[in-house]
Amino acid sequence: MKNITIVPATGGAYSDITIAPGTTPRDVKKQLNLADEFVLTRGRGTEPIPDGENLYESVKDGTKLFATTAVEWGQ
């Protein structure tokens, strides 16, 4: 098990959660009751983490991830 912190980009309380092997961003959003429009990122200016990615394999214990709405630039 790993402990991670989810930081809402819009402010508000941080969420400390424990993830198990195989946990995905989709699982985290469901656990925190976040809308599908939200994405998890590793920080400002980074690409969103794909909803199907295995977070347990790609983050270290104690990692902070940021929950924000997806930003799309021009067409």
N, CA, C and O atoms as CSV, one atom per row, in Angstrom:
chain,resi,resn,atom,element,x,y,z
A,1,MET,N,N,0.843,-1.174,0.000
A,1,MET,CA,C,0.000,0.000,0.000
A,1,MET,C,C,0.895,1.247,0.000
A,1,MET,O,O,1.981,1.251,0.581
A,2,LYS,N,N,0.414,2.298,-0.664
A,2,LYS,CA,C,1.125,3.576,-0.693
A,2,LYS,C,C,0.161,4.676,-0.273
A,2,LYS,O,O,-1.032,4.616,-0.570
A,3,ASN,N,N,0.683,5.670,0.413
A,3,ASN,CA,C,-0.104,6.833,0.797
A,3,ASN,C,C,0.228,7.973,-0.151
A,3,ASN,O,O,1.398,8.281,-0.381
A,4,ILE,N,N,-0.823,8.607,-0.708
A,4,ILE,CA,C,-0.647,9.758,-1.580
A,4,ILE,C,C,-1.588,10.861,-1.123
A,4,ILE,O,O,-2.542,10.612,-0.386
A,5,THR,N,N,-1.311,12.083,-1.568
A,5,THR,CA,C,-2.161,13.225,-1.257
A,5,THR,C,C,-2.708,13.789,-2.555
A,5,THR,O,O,-1.972,13.984,-3.522
A,6,ILE,N,N,-4.004,14.046,-2.566
A,6,ILE,CA,C,-4.640,14.679,-3.721
A,6,ILE,C,C,-4.922,16.126,-3.340
A,6,ILE,O,O,-5.616,16.394,-2.359
A,7,VAL,N,N,-4.376,17.063,-4.124
A,7,VAL,CA,C,-4.509,18.486,-3.866
A,7,VAL,C,C,-5.481,19.068,-4.890
A,7,VAL,O,O,-5.213,19.000,-6.089
A,8,PRO,N,N,-6.607,19.640,-4.446
A,8,PRO,CA,C,-7.532,20.252,-5.399
A,8,PRO,C,C,-6.940,21.553,-5.937
A,8,PRO,O,O,-6.555,22.426,-5.159
A,9,ALA,N,N,-6.865,21.686,-7.246
A,9,ALA,CA,C,-6.280,22.872,-7.864
A,9,ALA,C,C,-7.111,24.125,-7.592
A,9,ALA,O,O,-6.601,25.239,-7.702
A,10,THR,N,N,-8.362,23.956,-7.244
A,10,THR,CA,C,-9.245,25.088,-6.999
A,10,THR,C,C,-9.256,25.501,-5.536
A,10,THR,O,O,-10.039,26.365,-5.141
A,11,GLY,N,N,-8.400,24.895,-4.736
A,11,GLY,CA,C,-8.374,25.190,-3.304
A,11,GLY,C,C,-9.227,24.187,-2.557
A,11,GLY,O,O,-9.868,23.324,-3.158
A,12,GLY,N,N,-9.228,24.308,-1.257
A,12,GLY,CA,C,-9.992,23.380,-0.450
A,12,GLY,C,C,-9.091,22.376,0.237
A,12,GLY,O,O,-7.866,22.450,0.147
A,13,ALA,N,N,-9.711,21.446,0.918
A,13,ALA,CA,C,-8.981,20.480,1.733
A,13,ALA,C,C,-8.254,19.447,0.877
A,13,ALA,O,O,-8.780,18.967,-0.127
A,14,TYR,N,N,-7.047,19.120,1.290
A,14,TYR,CA,C,-6.296,18.038,0.673
A,14,TYR,C,C,-6.931,16.721,1.095
A,14,TYR,O,O,-7.590,16.647,2.132
A,15,SER,N,N,-6.733,15.691,0.296
A,15,SER,CA,C,-7.230,14.357,0.632
A,15,SER,C,C,-6.053,13.391,0.681
A,15,SER,O,O,-5.392,13.152,-0.329
A,16,ASP,N,N,-5.798,12.843,1.856
A,16,ASP,CA,C,-4.783,11.814,2.007
A,16,ASP,C,C,-5.460,10.467,1.843
A,16,ASP,O,O,-6.392,10.136,2.577
A,17,ILE,N,N,-4.987,9.686,0.873
A,17,ILE,CA,C,-5.603,8.386,0.627
A,17,ILE,C,C,-4.518,7.319,0.524
A,17,ILE,O,O,-3.345,7.621,0.303
A,18,THR,N,N,-4.930,6.089,0.688
A,18,THR,CA,C,-4.045,4.938,0.543
A,18,THR,C,C,-4.460,4.200,-0.722
A,18,THR,O,O,-5.639,3.916,-0.932
A,19,ILE,N,N,-3.470,3.892,-1.564
A,19,ILE,CA,C,-3.776,3.168,-2.798
A,19,ILE,C,C,-3.140,1.783,-2.751
A,19,ILE,O,O,-2.102,1.570,-2.124
A,20,ALA,N,N,-3.786,0.866,-3.426
A,20,ALA,CA,C,-3.334,-0.523,-3.518
A,20,ALA,C,C,-2.797,-0.774,-4.925
A,20,ALA,O,O,-3.046,0.021,-5.831
A,21,PRO,N,N,-2.069,-1.859,-5.115
A,21,PRO,CA,C,-1.618,-2.202,-6.465
A,21,PRO,C,C,-2.805,-2.234,-7.438
A,21,PRO,O,O,-3.867,-2.777,-7.132
A,22,GLY,N,N,-2.595,-1.644,-8.606
A,22,GLY,CA,C,-3.631,-1.628,-9.625
A,22,GLY,C,C,-4.552,-0.416,-9.574
A,22,GLY,O,O,-5.421,-0.278,-10.435
A,23,THR,N,N,-4.388,0.471,-8.589
A,23,THR,CA,C,-5.242,1.660,-8.480
A,23,THR,C,C,-4.975,2.610,-9.642
A,23,THR,O,O,-3.821,2.868,-9.984
A,24,THR,N,N,-6.033,3.128,-10.245
A,24,THR,CA,C,-5.938,4.051,-11.371
A,24,THR,C,C,-6.481,5.427,-10.967
A,24,THR,O,O,-7.156,5.550,-9.945
A,25,PRO,N,N,-6.188,6.469,-11.773
A,25,PRO,CA,C,-6.794,7.770,-11.502
A,25,PRO,C,C,-8.326,7.696,-11.472
A,25,PRO,O,O,-8.969,8.398,-10.691
A,26,ARG,N,N,-8.895,6.858,-12.311
A,26,ARG,CA,C,-10.358,6.680,-12.328
A,26,ARG,C,C,-10.845,6.208,-10.955
A,26,ARG,O,O,-11.861,6.689,-10.453
A,27,ASP,N,N,-10.111,5.257,-10.348
A,27,ASP,CA,C,-10.460,4.758,-9.017
A,27,ASP,C,C,-10.378,5.869,-7.973
A,27,ASP,O,O,-11.246,5.981,-7.108
A,28,VAL,N,N,-9.330,6.688,-8.058
A,28,VAL,CA,C,-9.147,7.780,-7.095
A,28,VAL,C,C,-10.280,8.788,-7.221
A,28,VAL,O,O,-10.837,9.222,-6.213
A,29,LYS,N,N,-10.631,9.167,-8.461
A,29,LYS,CA,C,-11.717,10.128,-8.659
A,29,LYS,C,C,-13.025,9.586,-8.108
A,29,LYS,O,O,-13.797,10.328,-7.500
A,30,LYS,N,N,-13.280,8.306,-8.313
A,30,LYS,CA,C,-14.502,7.700,-7.790
A,30,LYS,C,C,-14.497,7.728,-6.260
A,30,LYS,O,O,-15.508,8.059,-5.640
A,31,GLN,N,N,-13.365,7.383,-5.657
A,31,GLN,CA,C,-13.251,7.367,-4.198
A,31,GLN,C,C,-13.477,8.757,-3.608
A,31,GLN,O,O,-14.056,8.881,-2.529
A,32,LEU,N,N,-13.026,9.808,-4.306
A,32,LEU,CA,C,-13.143,11.178,-3.810
A,32,LEU,C,C,-14.390,11.892,-4.332
A,32,LEU,O,O,-14.582,13.081,-4.077
A,33,ASN,N,N,-15.232,11.167,-5.060
A,33,ASN,CA,C,-16.462,11.737,-5.640
A,33,ASN,C,C,-16.180,12.937,-6.537
A,33,ASN,O,O,-16.886,13.944,-6.485
A,34,LEU,N,N,-15.133,12.815,-7.363
A,34,LEU,CA,C,-14.808,13.860,-8.331
A,34,LEU,C,C,-15.485,13.540,-9.661
A,34,LEU,O,O,-15.577,12.379,-10.059
A,35,ALA,N,N,-15.948,14.568,-10.330
A,35,ALA,CA,C,-16.603,14.397,-11.630
A,35,ALA,C,C,-15.615,13.863,-12.664
A,35,ALA,O,O,-14.404,14.033,-12.519
A,36,ASP,N,N,-16.135,13.218,-13.705
A,36,ASP,CA,C,-15.304,12.661,-14.771
A,36,ASP,C,C,-14.452,13.716,-15.474
A,36,ASP,O,O,-13.423,13.391,-16.065
A,37,GLU,N,N,-14.883,14.989,-15.410
A,37,GLU,CA,C,-14.153,16.062,-16.081
A,37,GLU,C,C,-12.807,16.348,-15.413
A,37,GLU,O,O,-11.934,16.968,-16.021
A,38,PHE,N,N,-12.635,15.905,-14.178
A,38,PHE,CA,C,-11.381,16.133,-13.474
A,38,PHE,C,C,-10.295,15.197,-13.985
A,38,PHE,O,O,-10.560,14.071,-14.404
A,39,VAL,N,N,-9.063,15.699,-13.938
A,39,VAL,CA,C,-7.895,14.891,-14.272
A,39,VAL,C,C,-6.899,15.013,-13.126
A,39,VAL,O,O,-6.925,15.986,-12.373
A,40,LEU,N,N,-6.033,14.034,-12.999
A,40,LEU,CA,C,-4.947,14.096,-12.029
A,40,LEU,C,C,-3.662,14.422,-12.769
A,40,LEU,O,O,-3.397,13.875,-13.839
A,41,THR,N,N,-2.866,15.314,-12.197
A,41,THR,CA,C,-1.575,15.676,-12.775
A,41,THR,C,C,-0.506,15.586,-11.704
A,41,THR,O,O,-0.799,15.504,-10.511
A,42,ARG,N,N,0.739,15.603,-12.154
A,42,ARG,CA,C,1.859,15.566,-11.217
A,42,ARG,C,C,2.291,16.962,-10.792
A,42,ARG,O,O,3.155,17.104,-9.926
A,43,GLY,N,N,1.701,17.994,-11.390
A,43,GLY,CA,C,2.035,19.370,-11.032
A,43,GLY,C,C,1.730,20.328,-12.169
A,43,GLY,O,O,1.316,19.920,-13.255
A,44,ARG,N,N,1.940,21.595,-11.903
A,44,ARG,CA,C,1.666,22.644,-12.880
A,44,ARG,C,C,2.443,22.402,-14.166
A,44,ARG,O,O,3.642,22.127,-14.149
A,45,GLY,N,N,1.724,22.512,-15.284
A,45,GLY,CA,C,2.357,22.368,-16.588
A,45,GLY,C,C,2.628,20.939,-17.018
A,45,GLY,O,O,3.275,20.720,-18.042
A,46,THR,N,N,2.152,19.964,-16.264
A,46,THR,CA,C,2.384,18.574,-16.651
A,46,THR,C,C,1.137,18.001,-17.320
A,46,THR,O,O,0.023,18.479,-17.103
A,47,GLU,N,N,1.341,16.993,-18.117
A,47,GLU,CA,C,0.242,16.327,-18.808
A,47,GLU,C,C,-0.646,15.590,-17.810
A,47,GLU,O,O,-0.156,15.109,-16.789
A,48,PRO,N,N,-1.940,15.495,-18.090
A,48,PRO,CA,C,-2.820,14.687,-17.234
A,48,PRO,C,C,-2.377,13.226,-17.233
A,48,PRO,O,O,-1.879,12.713,-18.235
A,49,ILE,N,N,-2.566,12.574,-16.103
A,49,ILE,CA,C,-2.270,11.152,-15.995
A,49,ILE,C,C,-3.453,10.402,-16.609
A,49,ILE,O,O,-4.591,10.635,-16.202
A,50,PRO,N,N,-3.222,9.517,-17.566
A,50,PRO,CA,C,-4.332,8.786,-18.192
A,50,PRO,C,C,-5.170,8.034,-17.150
A,50,PRO,O,O,-4.630,7.453,-16.209
A,51,ASP,N,N,-6.487,8.053,-17.332
A,51,ASP,CA,C,-7.408,7.428,-16.381
A,51,ASP,C,C,-7.125,5.950,-16.139
A,51,ASP,O,O,-7.449,5.432,-15.070
A,52,GLY,N,N,-6.531,5.263,-17.107
A,52,GLY,CA,C,-6.285,3.836,-16.956
A,52,GLY,C,C,-4.895,3.484,-16.440
A,52,GLY,O,O,-4.576,2.304,-16.288
A,53,GLU,N,N,-4.056,4.495,-16.165
A,53,GLU,CA,C,-2.683,4.227,-15.718
A,53,GLU,C,C,-2.666,3.626,-14.316
A,53,GLU,O,O,-3.472,3.996,-13.462
A,54,ASN,N,N,-1.757,2.712,-14.092
A,54,ASN,CA,C,-1.583,2.091,-12.786
A,54,ASN,C,C,-0.785,3.053,-11.908
A,54,ASN,O,O,0.439,3.122,-12.013
A,55,LEU,N,N,-1.479,3.797,-11.040
A,55,LEU,CA,C,-0.814,4.779,-10.189
A,55,LEU,C,C,0.164,4.131,-9.228
A,55,LEU,O,O,1.220,4.692,-8.936
A,56,TYR,N,N,-0.180,2.967,-8.742
A,56,TYR,CA,C,0.664,2.298,-7.755
A,56,TYR,C,C,2.074,2.083,-8.313
A,56,TYR,O,O,3.061,2.186,-7.584
A,57,GLU,N,N,2.155,1.787,-9.600
A,57,GLU,CA,C,3.451,1.547,-10.238
A,57,GLU,C,C,4.168,2.841,-10.612
A,57,GLU,O,O,5.391,2.847,-10.749
A,58,SER,N,N,3.427,3.938,-10.779
A,58,SER,CA,C,4.041,5.152,-11.315
A,58,SER,C,C,4.274,6.267,-10.298
A,58,SER,O,O,4.836,7.303,-10.651
A,59,VAL,N,N,3.856,6.082,-9.042
A,59,VAL,CA,C,4.096,7.098,-8.020
A,59,VAL,C,C,4.821,6.489,-6.827
A,59,VAL,O,O,4.753,5.284,-6.586
A,60,LYS,N,N,5.512,7.341,-6.091
A,60,LYS,CA,C,6.194,6.913,-4.872
A,60,LYS,C,C,5.287,7.162,-3.676
A,60,LYS,O,O,4.371,7.982,-3.746
A,61,ASP,N,N,5.536,6.467,-2.597
A,61,ASP,CA,C,4.820,6.696,-1.359
A,61,ASP,C,C,5.022,8.161,-0.957
A,61,ASP,O,O,6.151,8.653,-0.960
A,62,GLY,N,N,3.933,8.858,-0.611
A,62,GLY,CA,C,4.012,10.255,-0.194
A,62,GLY,C,C,3.846,11.262,-1.316
A,62,GLY,O,O,3.914,12.467,-1.074
A,63,THR,N,N,3.630,10.795,-2.540
A,63,THR,CA,C,3.469,11.682,-3.687
A,63,THR,C,C,2.243,12.563,-3.543
A,63,THR,O,O,1.215,12.139,-3.015
A,64,LYS,N,N,2.365,13.817,-4.026
A,64,LYS,CA,C,1.218,14.718,-4.127
A,64,LYS,C,C,0.802,14.781,-5.587
A,64,LYS,O,O,1.625,15.026,-6.469
A,65,LEU,N,N,-0.482,14.558,-5.835
A,65,LEU,CA,C,-1.055,14.707,-7.173
A,65,LEU,C,C,-2.090,15.824,-7.101
A,65,LEU,O,O,-2.650,16.096,-6.039
A,66,PHE,N,N,-2.337,16.460,-8.226
A,66,PHE,CA,C,-3.250,17.587,-8.280
A,66,PHE,C,C,-4.481,17.231,-9.100
A,66,PHE,O,O,-4.374,16.677,-10.193
A,67,ALA,N,N,-5.650,17.555,-8.560
A,67,ALA,CA,C,-6.915,17.305,-9.249
A,67,ALA,C,C,-7.397,18.627,-9.840
A,67,ALA,O,O,-7.568,19.614,-9.125
A,68,THR,N,N,-7.611,18.632,-11.142
A,68,THR,CA,C,-8.040,19.837,-11.826
A,68,THR,C,C,-8.938,19.452,-12.988
A,68,THR,O,O,-9.018,18.278,-13.351
A,69,THR,N,N,-9.605,20.420,-13.566
A,69,THR,CA,C,-10.366,20.129,-14.776
A,69,THR,C,C,-9.411,20.214,-15.950
A,69,THR,O,O,-8.452,20.985,-15.923
A,70,ALA,N,N,-9.668,19.439,-16.961
A,70,ALA,CA,C,-8.803,19.417,-18.133
A,70,ALA,C,C,-8.835,20.772,-18.826
A,70,ALA,O,O,-9.877,21.422,-18.898
A,71,VAL,N,N,-7.679,21.186,-19.333
A,71,VAL,CA,C,-7.573,22.453,-20.063
A,71,VAL,C,C,-7.286,22.117,-21.517
A,71,VAL,O,O,-6.367,21.359,-21.827
A,72,GLU,N,N,-8.087,22.693,-22.400
A,72,GLU,CA,C,-7.855,22.482,-23.819
A,72,GLU,C,C,-7.557,23.823,-24.457
A,72,GLU,O,O,-8.250,24.811,-24.210
A,73,TRP,N,N,-6.509,23.850,-25.291
A,73,TRP,CA,C,-6.082,25.080,-25.947
A,73,TRP,C,C,-6.567,25.105,-27.386
A,73,TRP,O,O,-6.462,24.102,-28.093
A,74,GLY,N,N,-7.103,26.250,-27.833
A,74,GLY,CA,C,-7.477,26.506,-29.229
A,74,GLY,C,C,-7.815,25.282,-30.050
A,74,GLY,O,O,-7.627,24.146,-29.615
A,75,GLN,N,N,-8.310,25.533,-31.231
A,75,GLN,CA,C,-8.689,24.415,-32.101
A,75,GLN,C,C,-7.854,24.388,-33.329
A,75,GLN,O,O,-8.031,23.514,-34.177
